[in-house]
Amino acid sequence: MSNNPMTPPRTKEAGRHVESVLKALDILDCFHVQSSQNLKQIIEKTGLNRSRVIRLTGTLESRGYLTYDSRNRQFQLGSRVMTLGKIFELNNNLITLSRPVLKDLVQKTGEMASLYVLDGYERVVIAREPGIHPIGYTLIEGERMEIYAGAAGKLLLAYASDDIMNHVVRKRFLKKLTTQTIAEPERLLIELKTIKQQGYAVSKGERAEDAASVAVPVFEYQNRICAAIGIAGPKNRFPKSIMKKYIKIVGDAANNLSHRLGYTGA
């Protein structure tokens, strides 16, 4: 469907593609305007022959991207498409709503503020606001990091599923990134339990020797954790005397963002 107005401009990389995947996506594009399509309509819109459409729609149906009503002989988009759309919507809404909250965190603490999400066995920086100090901790949006070291990583791991927890908290998986990294499974499990009980995490030199951080969970409209928000900077700017204040400030920011996302808990 090369005449599709939603198709992005061609680049030199456009020739690097898998033909069958493109044709499957063409079939999904048929549902942009009309929610139900029969086999004949899909054939007409894609220009594919009958046998190929049958194979591709069958594949899409098997993975939940299409459903088929045998009584009406109509295809419709499946729940997998809705799930991906919800994830996209949530993540983009999360990033957009987090920007002013991160800026406010920087104004109140002077330190870099960041938002992280769990992706597999890693955490990803999806938004960040640089601190005001000439010397500070820096990250790049899209950067991937460990989830067993650093405040935000430990926080996401503390709230993660048992499958993720069991995979990460193993002697073979854990590595000493610095002298302060908790790389012993028993010690890490105790730390994670404490983090979940108190609702925040702190770190000093666990991932980078001279860095310190504070992180608090962000919850979404279904009252489930969706991200970790936190601040980070040089250890000498995170003394015990100010850490409690920072935990309160980051906690208020997390609460603010959570309620913007529809969270109804305390």
C-alpha angles and dihedrals in degrees: 000000000000092000091063107128089214092062110110121235114281118256133186087268092057092093091061101086145114108251097210091051091052091051091050089052089049088058091051089049089061088074096059093099106014118046096205126047133177124214094262093053092050091049091051094048097045100035090225122138121255098254093051093049090050091052095046096044089048090053092048090048092051090056095045098252092114135026126203127215104205092191094058094024090229132139122217134180112275132229092263090069091051091049092053090046091052091049091050091047093047095047095047092044088048093052094046094048093044097059098079091040091054091048090052090051090054091049091052099043107019089225131114112274123207143178121216135188131194116251114178107303095340139066123234128208104230098171136009141171119207120238125247097240121099088228116047149119116289134197136177122232107251092030114143123216143170120282097210097061130055128031099276093043095051090045094054090045092050090058096038127112122274090252092058092041092052092048096049102037096069130113092238093052100044117082132186103247091172136355088270098052112119099230098157111097095217094050092045093052090053090049092049092049090052092049093053092047095050097036099231142067134217131192136189117189096334097127102014119023097229099037132096130187146180125206137181129187123257117213129203135215093285088056092248127128112262104166148355121241122197153141130242138187145134115323093239090066092054104064119162090254092064101030093084090053091050092050089055093047094048090044091055090049091051091049091049093051093043092055091047086058092052100263111160101188130099 
